[in-house]
Amino acid sequence: MRYVSTRGGAQTQRFCDILLEGLAADGGLAVPESIPRLAAGELAALRRLDYRGLACALLQRFIDDIAPETLADLVARSYTREAFGSDEIVPLKTLEPGLHLLGLSNGPTLAFKDMAMQLLGNLFEHVLAVRGETLNILGATSGDTGSAAEHALRGKRGVQVFMLSPHGRMSAFQRAQMYSLQDANIHNLAVRGVFDDCQDVVKRVNADAAFKARYRIGAVNSINWARVLAQVVYYFWGYFRASQGESESVDVAVPSGNFGNIYAGFIARSMGLPLRRLILATNENDVLDEFFRTGHYRVRKSAEVIETSSPSMDIAKASNFERYVWDLLEHDGARVRALWESIETDGEFDLSGSPYFRNVAETGFVSGRSAHADRVATIREIHARFGVMVDPHTADGIKVGLEHRDPRVPLVCLETALPAKFAETIREALGREPERPAGFEQLESLPQRYEVIEPDVEAVKRFIAARAA
């Protein structure tokens, strides 16, 4: 399996190279040259596997430069009962016939990002040890990526983690999960600005080829293909548990900000998994919903980003969207590069009049928007009808999913975090505190360690240079 850049200007590489690289040399994102398709009968065989076996069977189709037995060991160490609470790893809860909730939030940081990060941490440690190298991870988070990455990489040999987050724009629980870590290889930078300011700094540091090479800068954001790849697995897992057989299609509803989670569903669908529709839900920051409705992709300026009660989706520039557009444009890297250059100059591009936008329906995407009142109402409704408490991001997904629901087709809504992380909204919706898993009772009272900085590329470079592995 070889990987190319969405912008067509980088040499092909194998998996372990793109794992450590982050952004491609030409500023694009790594994608497989082609997506492996499932042969007839393979779905039935995959259905019989447990989560670890399924992960190995799917990952091996994209990773051929790690020995199968080594990959199996890394998977086994990543998806454990201790980390995820059960051997099932990802439970499916049926709310009513044809309506399901896929539990992706049972990992160490109570968010779906753990599903990829636990594997990513072990992949990094293994590849770096084999190569005798070190890596400095530079990432940006709007809430859950940072804590999942830090908990997966804390204490890992040869790795330093530098995580940028928007100062004061995450929930108190999310901040405490990150900032309370005292491990010497974890560094938190609270940026005065919004998530997109953090993400822009990360991209600009990566664009300095000399600095990136000297300090071996890597990525854990979903710009890293390994993140997307690990998430593909739970789409298969959820499909197998919600469907009655390989002839039945399933719809999935996914709250989306940076487009990584739902893009993994698109890859699963491209492999031949019978996902009929990928239902994308945004919050008030509706850049992606606007594109899927109109063909117009318009990035919001930092001042336009709305601070919402589903803060992990407060994003105005979706990184993984470039991978989807590369597919939509039939792998034309030059055209993708031109579109992203227009974003840099004009803040937008418009495909509404092109034949490419007419292909969007064929890729399975539909979309919708959810606002604060919708989240609160959905949390109340799901709790009243089914006795189940959901977090505000999951509520966004359920709300839009139900708008597009076809009673003849099973609907799987992806749970993206546990309610404990967003107590303020739960109190507003239900008038009570969300339950906290054991070990999280006094999280916000723990000492916190972080530095507040401006969204200054040179300041971040200096910080990294002084502490690099």
C-alpha positions in Angstrom: 0.0 0.0 0.0 1.4 3.4 -1.1 0.2 6.8 0.0 0.1 10.1 -1.9 -0.7 13.7 -1.1 -4.1 15.3 -1.8 -2.2 18.1 -3.5 -0.2 15.8 -5.8 3.2 17.3 -5.1 4.8 14.8 -2.7 6.5 11.4 -3.4 4.6 8.2 -2.6 5.3 6.7 0.8 4.4 3.7 2.9 2.4 3.7 6.1 5.1 4.1 8.7 6.5 7.1 6.9 3.2 9.0 6.8 2.5 7.9 10.4 5.5 10.0 11.6 5.2 12.8 9.0 1.8 14.5 9.7 1.3 17.0 6.9 2.8 16.0 3.5 5.8 17.9 2.2 3.5 19.8 -0.2 1.1 20.8 2.5 -1.5 18.2 1.6 -2.8 15.2 3.5 -1.8 11.6 3.0 -4.3 9.4 1.3 -4.1 5.8 0.0 -3.5 5.6 -3.8 -6.6 3.5 -3.9 -9.1 2.2 -1.3 -9.1 -1.6 -1.0 -12.5 -3.1 -1.8 -14.0 -6.0 0.0 -14.4 -9.2 -2.0 -17.7 -11.1 -2.2 -18.4 -12.9 1.0 -15.8 -11.0 3.1 -18.4 -9.1 5.1 -19.8 -12.3 6.5 -16.3 -13.5 7.6 -15.6 -10.1 9.2 -18.9 -10.2 11.1 -17.7 -13.2 13.1 -14.6 -11.5 14.5 -14.3 -9.7 17.9 -13.2 -6.1 17.9 -9.5 -6.8 18.1 -9.7 -9.4 15.3 -11.8 -7.0 13.2 -9.3 -4.2 13.7 -6.4 -6.4 12.6 -8.3 -7.7 9.5 -9.1 -4.1 8.4 -5.8 -2.4 9.3 -3.7 -5.0 7.5 -5.3 -3.9 4.2 -3.7 -0.4 4.7 -0.6 -1.3 6.7 1.9 -3.7 5.0 5.1 -2.4 6.4 4.4 -3.7 10.0 4.5 -7.5 10.4 1.0 -8.9 10.9 1.9 -10.5 14.2 3.4 -7.2 15.4 0.3 -5.3 14.3 -1.9 -7.8 16.1 0.1 -7.3 19.3 -0.2 -3.5 19.1 -3.9 -3.8 18.5 -4.3 -6.2 21.5 -2.4 -3.8 23.7 -4.6 -0.8 22.5 -8.1 -2.3 22.9 -8.2 -3.8 26.3 -10.9 -4.4 28.9 -8.9 -2.3 31.3 -8.9 0.7 28.9 -12.5 0.4 27.6 -14.4 -1.3 30.4 -15.4 -4.5 28.5 -14.1 -6.9 26.0 -16.8 -5.7 23.6 -14.8 -2.3 23.4 -17.7 -0.6 21.5 -21.2 -1.5 22.8 -24.3 -0.9 20.7 -27.3 0.2 22.6 -30.7 -0.2 20.9 -33.0 2.7 22.0 -35.9 1.3 20.0 -36.2 -1.0 17.0 -34.2 0.5 14.2 -32.6 3.3 16.3 -29.2 2.6 17.9 -26.5 4.4 19.8 -22.9 3.3 19.2 -20.9 3.7 22.4 -17.5 5.1 21.4 -16.8 6.9 24.7 -15.7 4.2 27.1 -12.0 4.8 26.9 -9.6 6.6 29.3 -10.8 10.1 28.5 -14.5 9.4 27.9 -14.5 10.5 24.2 -14.5 8.7 20.9 -11.0 10.1 20.2 -9.6 7.3 22.5 -10.6 4.8 19.8 -7.8 6.0 17.6 -5.4 7.5 20.1 -4.9 4.3 22.1 -3.7 2.6 18.9 -1.8 5.7 17.7 0.3 5.9 20.9 1.4 2.3 20.5 2.1 2.6 16.8 4.3 5.7 17.5 6.3 4.0 20.2 6.8 0.8 18.1 7.9 2.6 14.9 10.2 5.0 16.8 11.9 2.2 18.7 12.5 0.2 15.5 14.0 3.2 13.8 15.9 4.5 16.8 14.3 7.9 16.4 12.4 10.5 18.5 9.3 12.6 17.6 7.8 15.9 18.7 4.0 15.8 18.4 2.4 19.1 17.7 -1.4 19.2 17.8 -4.4 21.4 18.1 -7.6 20.5 20.0 -11.1 21.9 20.4 -11.6 19.7 23.4 -11.3 15.9 23.2 -8.4 15.2 20.8 -5.9 16.8 23.2 -6.8 14.8 26.3 -7.1 11.5 24.3 -3.6 12.1 22.7 -2.0 13.1 25.9 -3.4 10.2 27.9 -2.3 7.8 25.1 1.2 9.3 24.8 2.1 10.2 28.4 5.3 8.6 29.4 5.9 7.1 25.9 9.6 6.7 25.1 11.0 9.1 22.5 7.9 11.3 22.3 7.2 14.9 23.4 3.7 16.3 23.1 2.9 19.9 22.4 -0.8 20.5 22.4 -2.5 23.9 21.5 -6.0 24.5 22.8 -8.3 27.7 22.7 -7.9 29.4 26.0 -11.2 29.4 28.0 -13.2 27.8 25.2 -13.4 24.2 26.4 -15.5 22.8 29.3 -13.9 22.8 32.7 -13.8 18.9 32.6 -12.0 19.0 29.2 -9.4 21.5 30.4 -8.8 19.5 33.6 -8.3 16.3 31.7 -5.4 17.9 29.8 -3.9 20.4 32.1 -3.8 18.2 35.2 -1.4 15.8 33.6 2.1 16.2 35.2 4.1 13.9 32.9 7.3 15.5 31.8 6.7 14.8 28.1 3.3 16.6 28.0 3.2 20.3 27.3 -0.1 22.3 27.1 -0.3 25.7 25.4 -3.6 27.6 25.9 -3.9 29.9 22.9 -5.7 33.3 23.1 -8.1 32.6 20.2 -10.4 29.9 18.8 -9.6 26.4 17.7 -8.9 27.5 14.1 -6.2 29.8 15.4 -4.6 26.8 17.0 -4.9 24.7 13.9 -3.5 27.5 11.7 -0.4 27.7 14.0 0.1 23.9 13.7 -0.1 24.1 9.9 2.2 27.0 9.6 4.8 25.3 11.8 4.5 22.2 9.6 5.0 24.4 6.5 8.5 25.4 7.7 10.2 22.4 6.2 13.6 23.1 7.8 12.1 23.4 11.3 9.9 20.4 10.9 12.8 18.3 9.8 15.2 19.5 12.5 12.8 18.9 15.3 11.0 15.9 13.8 7.5 17.3 14.1 4.6 14.8 13.9 0.9 15.0 14.2 -1.9 13.4 16.2 -4.7 15.4 14.8 -6.9 13.7 12.3 -4.6 15.1 9.6 -2.7 11.9 10.6 -4.1 9.1 8.4 -3.6 6.6 11.2 -6.3 8.4 13.2 -8.8 8.0 10.3 -7.8 4.4 9.7 -8.4 3.4 13.3 -11.9 4.9 13.2 -12.9 3.0 10.1 -13.1 -0.1 12.3 -16.0 0.9 14.5 -18.2 1.7 11.4 -17.9 -2.0 10.5 -18.5 -3.0 14.1 -21.6 -0.9 14.4 -22.9 -2.0 11.0 -22.6 -5.7 12.0 -24.5 -5.2 15.2 -27.3 -3.0 13.8 -27.9 -5.0 10.6 -29.5 -8.4 10.1 -27.3 -9.4 7.2 -25.0 -8.2 4.4 -27.9 -7.3 2.2 -29.3 -4.7 4.6 -28.1 -1.1 4.4 -27.7 1.1 7.5 -27.6 4.9 8.0 -25.2 6.5 10.4 -25.5 10.0 12.0 -22.3 11.7 13.1 -21.7 15.0 14.8 -18.9 16.6 12.9 -16.5 19.6 13.2 -13.2 18.7 11.7 -14.7 16.0 9.4 -12.4 13.2 10.6 -14.9 11.0 12.2 -17.5 11.0 9.4 -14.7 10.8 6.8 -13.7 7.4 8.3 -17.3 6.3 7.6 -16.8 7.5 4.0 -13.8 5.2 3.8 -15.7 2.3 5.2 -18.5 2.9 2.6 -15.9 3.2 -0.1 -14.5 -0.2 0.9 -18.0 -1.7 0.3 -19.6 -1.5 3.7 -23.4 -1.1 3.1 -23.8 2.4 4.6 -26.6 4.0 2.7 -26.3 7.5 4.1 -23.7 9.4 6.1 -25.7 12.0 8.0 -23.5 14.9 9.0 -24.6 17.1 11.9 -23.0 20.5 12.6 -23.7 22.9 15.4 -24.1 26.7 14.8 -20.7 26.7 13.2 -22.3 25.2 10.0 -19.5 25.4 7.4 -19.9 21.7 6.4 -23.7 21.8 6.4 -23.5 24.8 4.1 -21.3 22.9 1.7 -23.4 19.8 1.5 -26.5 21.8 1.0 -25.2 24.3 -1.5 -21.7 23.4 -2.8 -20.3 26.5 -1.3 -17.4 26.0 1.2 -16.9 29.3 3.1 -14.4 29.3 6.0 -15.4 31.6 8.8 -13.0 34.1 10.3 -12.0 33.6 13.9 -14.3 36.4 15.1 -17.2 34.6 13.4 -16.7 31.3 15.2 -19.6 30.9 17.7 -18.9 29.6 21.2 -21.4 26.9 21.7 -22.5 24.2 24.2 -21.0 21.5 21.8 -17.5 23.1 21.9 -15.6 20.3 20.2 -17.4 21.2 17.0 -16.7 25.0 17.2 -14.6 24.8 14.1 -14.6 27.0 10.9 -12.1 25.1 8.8 -12.4 21.3 8.6 -9.0 19.8 8.0 -10.1 16.4 6.8 -12.5 17.9 4.3 -9.6 18.2 1.9 -9.4 14.4 1.7 -13.0 14.1 0.7 -12.7 16.9 -1.9 -9.7 15.0 -3.4 -12.0 12.0 -3.9 -14.8 14.2 -5.2 -12.4 15.8 -7.7 -11.4 12.3 -8.9 -7.9 12.5 -7.3 -6.9 15.7 -9.2 -4.2 17.0 -6.8 -3.5 20.1 -8.9 -7.2 21.1 -8.7 -7.3 20.4 -4.9 -4.2 22.6 -4.4 -5.9 25.4 -6.4 -9.0 25.2 -4.3 -7.0 25.4 -1.0 -5.0 28.3 -2.4 -8.3 30.1 -3.0 -9.2 29.4 0.7 -6.0 31.1 1.7 -6.7 34.2 -0.5 -10.5 34.4 -0.6 -11.6 32.2 2.3 -13.9 30.1 0.2 -14.5 28.1 -3.0 -17.7 27.2 -4.8 -18.4 23.9 -6.5 -22.2 24.4 -6.9 -22.0 24.8 -10.6 -19.6 22.0 -11.3 -20.3 18.5 -12.3 -18.3 17.4 -9.2 -21.0 18.7 -6.8 -23.6 16.6 -8.5 -21.5 13.6 -7.4 -22.0 14.4 -3.7 -25.3 12.5 -3.5 -23.5 9.4 -4.8 -21.0 9.6 -1.9 -23.9 9.2 0.5 -23.7 12.5 2.4 -26.7 14.5 3.7 -26.4 17.1 6.4 -28.2 19.3 8.9 -27.7 21.8 11.7 -28.4 21.8 15.4 -28.4 24.7 17.8 -28.3 25.0 21.6 -32.1 24.8 22.0 -32.1 21.7 19.8 -29.3 20.1 21.9 -31.2 20.7 25.2 -34.5 19.4 23.7 -32.8 16.3 22.3 -31.1 15.5 25.6 -34.4 15.8 27.4 -36.3 13.7 24.8 -33.7 10.9 24.8 -33.6 10.8 28.6 -37.4 10.9 28.9 -38.1 8.2 26.2 -35.3 5.8 26.8 -33.7 6.7 30.2 -30.4 7.4 28.4 -28.3 10.5 29.0 -26.3 11.8 26.1 -23.8 14.6 25.8 -24.5 17.8 23.7 -22.4 16.6 20.7 -24.1 13.3 20.5 -27.4 15.2 20.8 -26.5 17.2 17.7 -26.0 14.0 15.8 -29.2 12.4 17.0 -31.3 15.5 16.3 -30.1 15.7 12.6 -30.1 11.9 12.3 -33.8 11.8 13.3 -34.6 14.5 10.8 -33.3 12.3 8.0 -34.5 9.0 9.5 -36.1 6.4 7.1 -38.1 3.9 9.2 -37.2 1.2 6.8 -33.5 1.6 7.4 -31.6 1.1 10.7 -30.1 4.3 12.0 -26.9 4.2 14.1 -26.1 7.4 16.0 -22.5 7.8 17.1 -22.0 8.7 20.7 -18.9 10.9 20.8 -18.4 11.7 24.5 -19.9 10.9 27.9 -22.3 13.5 29.5 -19.9 13.9 32.5 -17.7 16.1 30.3 -20.4 18.7 29.8 -22.2 19.0 33.1 -23.4 22.6 32.6 -25.6 21.7 29.6 -26.8 18.5 31.3 -27.9 20.5 34.3 -29.8 22.9 32.0 -31.5 20.1 30.2 -32.2 17.7 33.0 -31.8 19.6 36.2 -29.3 17.2 37.6 -25.6 16.4 37.5 -24.4 13.7 35.1 -22.9 10.6 36.6 -19.1 10.5 36.7 -17.1 7.2 36.2 -14.9 6.2 39.1 -11.7 8.1 39.2 -13.1 11.4 37.8 -14.9 12.7 40.9 -12.4 15.5 41.8 -10.8 16.0 38.4 -11.3 19.8 38.3 -9.7 20.3 41.7 -6.4 18.7 40.6 -3.4 21.0 40.1 -3.2 22.2 36.4 -0.1 22.9 34.4 -0.2 25.0 31.2 1.0 28.2 29.6 -1.1 30.9 28.0 0.3 32.2 24.7 -0.7 34.3 21.7 -1.4 32.5 18.4 2.2 33.3 17.4 4.0 30.8 15.2 7.5 31.9 16.3 6.6 31.7 20.0 5.4 28.2 19.5 8.6 27.3 17.6 10.7 28.7 20.5 8.7 26.7 23.0 9.2 23.5 21.1 12.9 24.1 20.4 13.6 24.5 24.2 11.9 21.2 25.1 12.1 18.9 22.0 12.9 15.2 22.3 
